Every structure is written in structure tokens, then in C-alpha cells.
């Protein structure tokens, strides 16, 4: 039987990151659907629904790939997962820390931690 220590990593789904053709237009469309702007830069936006689920909008020239982001509760969890994956943790301008890795069928996963 597997134990949690056997798992690569885990966390709750925090957001999906998707490509968008027109950042300003897509921000307005997600607002119309009930999302609010959490973070807005010239080159990406994070939108949240009333329950906290996020959609990250990435323009075509974004340095970030489309991905599924899983949130962990502590930096220690992030460090353990990054070590298992052999990936570096990077700080982001919005104050979060994360790393990217390949998931099932080559889909990109981001494991992310939000400091309090």
C-alpha cells in the first residue's frame, strides 16, 4: 500500500493557466463570468471566482506555459516536492514561490506556495 511519502507531490487545484489572444478583452470576459482580478500585469493576469478558483491568462508570447497549478500549504512541502522532481524553486513578482514539472501525458504542472 502506498503512503503519502511515496507520492511525488499533492495539493489542491489552485488555478489553470490558459493562453489568450487579447489579455484586456479576456479579463473583461472573465469579469462578466463572475471572476475578479487578483493580479494584473501587462503580460499576464490572475482571475479568481467567488470560491477562490483561479484562471491565469497568458498572452501568446508569455514565458509561462499553459499549466495546472496545485497549491501547497508550506514552503517545506514545496521544497520536498521540488527535490523529488529535481526542479528549482523560483520566486515570482506576485510574492509566490513555485516550480514547474511534467505531469501526466506531458501536461505541465506548477506546484505553488503563497506565503501568508
C-alpha positions, 0 to 999 in steps of 0.5 A: 500500500502506498503512503503519502511519502511515496507520492511525488507531490499533492495539493489542491487545484489552485488555478489553470493557466490558459493562453489568450489572444487579447489579455484586456478583452479576456479579463473583461470576459472573465469579469462578466463570468463572475471572476475578479482580478487578483493580479494584473500585469501587462503580460499576464493576469490572475482571475479568481471566482467567488470560491477562490478558483483561479484562471491565469491568462497568458498572452501568446508570447508569455514565458509561462506555459499553459499549466495546472497549478496545485497549491501547497500549504508550506514552503517545506512541502514545496521544497520536498516536492521540488527535490523529488522532481529535481526542479528549482524553486523560483520566486515570482513578482506576485510574492509566490514561490513555485516550480514547474514539472511534467505531469501526466501525458506531458501536461505541465504542472506548477506546484505553488506556495503563497506565503501568508 
